[in-house]
């Protein structure tokens, strides 16, 4: 159950010795792109020689993925030990913390114990009331694309959602923002003025893409309004998708802000980090023959990016889609965007109390006007088998999309069953 507010996490961390106060952070909020920005930022900092912690959610395949130092997951033994330490404290609290709050506390303990120089911290939900917002003013905060999602918790308008996410802006902070819609930018500007924080705007148009294919993309970067940023030529990025241009612009400005604060992040470290970064479950190519893609897109903006990427990287290709739907999403819009690329669908029920059943999902697809084959699957393993067999029979690709939790499970099944 989602429980927002900082009261419980503040009490929990105080009882644990406030490990977050021994750490320095890059704090990242937004709707789509948080994870990619965090992954790129952490990889560059690691290449620059900093002991770098990374906390992200949700996980894709392994619970320990949330807690990484220099790209390595926490060991099972240390995860067990720290979990027990946090649980012991929680048992004595009148208002027990949520599971996510316990994970945040565990992350701070872990990173402090290993003397991380910097921690890249992804907001879980919203900003102002998210457990990660318990930290003091970070070295840099970033706010990526803000769009409609989790309206039941964050509000029904972009302005309301932006106000929640702008809650990570702290007094005298530095805020790097992606391009935003006008009403969103107005909220960020007002909040930065109130908090006397510096707002650094970025734009995907500062990148010129030179080449892109299923192996990656290359680009030049140039900002005419920022005298301090170095011009970067022929940069290589392992992550796919035009939407990554906006994310990279945010990352490059994070690095510039850190350099101005006295850190040393060279162009070579940036090049190494962008070339070597990996971020599973986001337009991730598992196989080229047959073409198998997994993408955690689960809201209209994410689905739009997926649709655009399919058109860009796989023109003319038809797909067997594996998908499950949550009832509180704008699923009609999402499904309509996928129909032009669909040969057929295999439906599943995500592991979420808000999920549609596989049969309900199939009915929603047919209600959108899809006339092709829709198969209802009893579980993820069967869904993968059915999709791979359909793709083989029809010379189509396979693409799994929906919640990151489901995509992670599907990815694991696909990697086991691609021999079909």
C-alpha positions, 0 to 999 in steps of 0.5 A, a space after each residue: 500500500 502506498 503511504 505518502 508523508 515524511 513523518 515515519 521515515 524521519 523517525 525511522 532514520 533518527 533511530 538508525 542514526 540519520 545515515 543520510 546526513 553523512 551522504 551527498 545526493 543527486 536527487 531525480 524526480 519526474 514522470 518518465 525518464 527518471 531511471 535513465 537519467 539516474 543510470 547515466 548519471 551514476 555510470 558517469 560518476 563511477 567512470 570519473 572515479 567516485 564511489 557512487 551509490 544508486 537507488 532506484 525503483 521499481 526493480 526489474 528482475 532482482 530485489 537487490 537491483 535497488 541498492 547498487 554501488 559502482 554498478 554492483 548490487 548489494 550482496 545477499 548477506 549484507 541485504 539480509 543483515 541490513 533488512 533485519 536491522 531496519 525491521 528491528 527498529 520498525 517493530 518498536 515504532 507506533 506507526 510502522 513504516 511502509 515497505 518503500 520507506 524501509 527500503 529507503 532507510 536500508 539504502 542510506 545505511 548501505 551507502 553510508 557504510 560504504 562511504 559513498 562519495 555521491 548517491 544518485 537517488 530516484 524519487 519513488 512517487 511524486 516528490 514532496 511527500 516521497 520518502 526520498 525527500 527526507 534528505 537535506 539540499 542535494 548537490 543537484 536535483 533534477 526534474 525530468 519530463 512531467 506528465 499525467 500518472 498516479 493521478 489518484 495520489 498526485 492530482 488531476 491536473 499537470 499543475 497539481 502533479 508539478 507542484 508535488 514533484 517540485 517538492 524536491 526543490 530545496 532552499 539554495 538548491 540547484 535544479 536541472 529541468 528537462 523541457 516541460 509544458 508551459 504550466 509545469 515550467 511555471 510551477 518550477 519557476 515559481 518554486 525556485 524563486 520561493 526557495 532561492 534555488 537556481 533553475 537550469 533549463 535543458 532542451 533535447 534540441 541541444 543534441 544533434 543525432 548523427 546516427 542511430 540503430 539497434 546497437 545505439 546512437 551517436 550525437 553532438 551536444 552544443 549549448 549556445 546559452 551556457 558559456 561553461 558547457 563544453 561542446 561535445 562531438 560524436 558522443 556514443 550512447 548505448 541507450 536507444 530512443 529519441 526520448 533519450 535526447 532530453 534525458 541526456 541533456 539533463 545528465 550533461 547539465 547535471 555534470 556541468 553543475 557538479 563541476 561548478 561545485 568543485 567535482 571533477 568530471 572529465 569529458 572522457 568520463 562522460 564519454 565512457 559513462 554514456 557508452 557503457 551505461 545499461 538500463 534494463 526494461 526500457 526499449 531493451 533489445 533482448 534478441 535481434 533474431 528473432 527481434 525481442 523487445 521489452 519496455 516498461 512503458 505504462 502511461 500515455 507518455 511512455 507508450 508514445 515514446 515506445 510507439 515512436 521508437 518502434 516506428 523509428 528503429 523497426 519500420 514496417 515490422 509487425 509485433 506480437 505484443 505481450 501486455 497487461 493493464 492496470 485499471 487506473 491507467 488510460 489504457 484505451 489511449 495506450 492500446 490505440 497507440 500500439 494497434 498500428 504495430 500489432 500483428 496479435 496480442 497475448 494478454 496477462 494479469 500483472 502482479 498488482 491489486 489494481 490489475 485487470 484480469 487477462 480476459 478483461 485486458 483482451 476485451 479492452 483490446 478488442 473494444 479498441 477495434 483490433 481485429 487480429 488474434 488476441 490470446 488470453 494467457 494463464 501466466 507469464 511463462 505461457 505468455 512468452 511461449 505463446 508469443 515466441 511461437 506466434 512470432 515464429 509462425 508469422 515472421 513477426 517481432 515480440 514486444 512486451 510492454 506495461 508495468 516494469 514489474 511485469 516486464 521484469 518477469 517477462 524478460 526473465 522468462 524470455 531469456 530462458 525460452 528464446 530457443 523456441 
